[in-house]
Amino acid sequence: MIKEIALIGIVGIISYGGSKSAFALDIPITASVTGSCIISTETNGTYAQPQAYTLTTAPASGGQMPITRVDVTLASAYKVKFTVPDSFSSSPQLNDVVTFTGDTEVSAVSDATGMADYETDKVEVNDYIDEYDLSATGSTWFKHTSVANNGGSRAFPSGNYTAYVTAECIAL
Amino acid sequence: MKKQLLIAVLVLWVGYSYSSYYFGSSNNAVNNAYSWSMDNILPDYYNLAVNGVYYTYTPIKNREDAMKVYVQNENPNGGYIFKETDDWSGKSGGIPIRKVIGLEYIPRELWGDGSIEIEGTGSIKDAQVVYSYRYEDGCATPLDNPTCPGYSDAVLDLLPDTTITEIYDALEDENINREETEVDNKKEEQEQEDVKEDDRLERALAINEETLELGNSIAQNQMLDSMNNAIQMNNYYIKTIDGGVYKETVTLKDSNLPDNKYSAILNLSEDIKHNKMVNLQYEGNKL
């Protein structure tokens, strides 16, 4: 009697498995989505040190502003968000508070009619974050400034310093 | 001679080369007048075709002003082969525009004068227009292909006398030439000897032949003479003399023939004299 129950149970399981493939089918739907907003670095930035306690990307001081290029193939589908540095990602040991300032501006556009007002229409989220609505297709170049002042007007310790500008394409 | 050989080698060397494409870009075409001739912008390369135009400028204007900027190139056949319009009307100025326009290899011949025209109120600054192009390696320089104009001159220009690589030419080797000359002289002498030998042999054969011919001619002459003699003698043989019998007509009558007295005297005197002479020899012996 016990053997029969066990046997039924096994058969039932097999029967159940076979009936599942017969009454249900997963049909795949695939898509290959390529980025319609592409961010690339046009020029890396370089800090200059006009004063012992200041590091700046200003060309007038000998620095190099980083330039970012954003290409979009869909109009009004994205906004781009830039965050200029508020700290060093790597540096020597700093015993003083470093104050960062920075900004992002449109450097050049590829479409006069659709992009000429990007700069005037930008949204300044805070001192470090700027957002631009990419309402036209094409390429837009953005330049970034960054200035770091060591606290107490103390000289920066010797060593290598690195900071990053963060750029994001955000779908609208 | 060496140059020609080297040129021939170069010609053969490049003869198998195949055509391929190269790409390049022009310098900034914009001048102060914002108009330019493409003859001064695009190089005179073989099968050059423009495949793109890059331009940039910064508009200077007030936001409320209407302004259009045209970047264009005329088509020699009429109209424009390239024309881009930037409408800055109601837009802010001060931000540079950068445009890269891809084209499908428009032949150089269709590119006329270029210009930037401004319509409306405003101006531009920092303008640049650069053309990217493609060309075949055929005749970018005359040396690219033996069929290019000026190829030979270009090759010759590459071969200054001071840089000519001396190619060993066995035919011009002095030692070999000398050796060849000696060999040739010996060969020539041998040939001359052979010729002389042949001459002698021919001459001997000729003499022999001549001798035979001479002998034959003598024999023939003798035969001819004999024949002639026979012919001539036959005339005599066949000559008939009219004759007959000549009868003796003189009749001597018997008579007394007297001796010649004077003859007898003479004979005697001669005898005497003879005897005396004979006797003279004996007279000597007596002594």
Contacts between the chains, C-beta under 8 A, distances in Angstrom:
chain1	res1	chain2	res2	distance
A	106	B	95	5.5
A	107	B	95	7.7
A	107	B	96	7.3
A	108	B	56	7.0
A	108	B	95	6.6
A	108	B	96	4.3
A	108	B	97	6.6
A	108	B	98	4.6
A	109	B	95	5.9
A	109	B	96	7.6
A	109	B	97	5.5
A	109	B	98	7.3
A	110	B	97	6.8
A	110	B	98	5.7
A	110	B	99	5.5
A	110	B	100	7.6
A	111	B	97	7.6
A	112	B	59	7.3
A	112	B	69	7.5
A	112	B	86	3.8
A	112	B	87	6.0
A	112	B	88	5.1
A	112	B	91	6.4
A	112	B	97	5.4
A	113	B	86	7.4
A	113	B	87	4.9
A	113	B	88	7.7
A	113	B	91	6.8
A	115	B	95	8.0
A	116	B	88	6.3
A	116	B	91	3.5
A	116	B	92	5.5
A	116	B	93	7.8
A	116	B	95	6.3
A	117	B	91	5.9
A	117	B	92	5.8
A	118	B	95	7.8
A	119	B	92	7.1
A	119	B	95	6.2
A	120	B	92	5.6
A	139	B	98	7.3
A	141	B	98	7.0
